[in-house]
Amino acid sequence: MDKAKVKMVIRFLKRLQAEKICVLGEEEAREDNKRIQKMIKDIEHFYEAELE
């Protein structure tokens, strides 16, 4: 996956986190957002060379 696609996926996941807070509220979205944040970190780590 190229750099632009990786960044697009990460931006989408970050917007998803914000949307979950808006829809579910901060408390109910907390666990989902932790999982999404872990996914973001995994993607960044996996595609680290392409993001540089």
Stockholm file with secondary structure:
# STOCKHOLM 1.0

chainA/1-52         MDKAKVKMVIRFLKRLQAEKICVLGEEEAREDNKRIQKMIKDIEHFYEAELE
#=GR chainA/1-52 SS CCHHHHHHHHHHHHHHHHHHHHHHCHHHHHHHHHHHHHHHHHHHHHTHHHHC
#=GC SS_cons        CCHHHHHHHHHHHHHHHHHHHHHHCHHHHHHHHHHHHHHHHHHHHHTHHHHC
//
